[in-house]
Amino acid sequence: MKAVYGEYSLCCSSVVEWRNRFIERFELLENDAWPREAYRIIPPEIIEKVNVLVLDNLRIPVDKIHRLLGISVATIMH
């Protein structure tokens, strides 16, 4: 990789970081959450409400679910 991309290339910095973490600590190579990204916890009752709406009407638009339940479109898509 060094021969192709150079020693400190931005395109392979994540790969180098994962490799170093693995070698130093033998951890699993899983993606960590972005520092600015909040973890999403969706309550089971919201999931159930969305499921009921979708099963009643498979063609229901996301924006209608948003209006009916008052939850964000991103949460619905998640």
C-alpha positions, 0 to 999 in steps of 0.5 A, a space after each residue: 500500500 505504501 508503494 501505491 498511496 504513499 506513507 501517509 495518504 488520506 485514502 488509506 488512513 482508516 485502514 492503517 488505523 484499524 490495522 494498528 489497533 488490531 496489532 496493538 490490542 488484537 481487537 475486532 475490526 468493527 466500525 466505531 460510531 462517529 464521535 458526532 453521531 448520537 446513538 439511536 435508541 428507538 422505543 419498542 412502542 414507536 417501532 410497533 406503531 410504525 409496523 401497524 401503520 405500514 402493515 395496514 397500508 404498504 404504500 403509506 408515505 414516510 412523510 405521512 408516518 412522520 405527521 401521524 406519529 410526530 417522529 423524524 423521517 430519519 428515525 422512520 427510515 432507520 
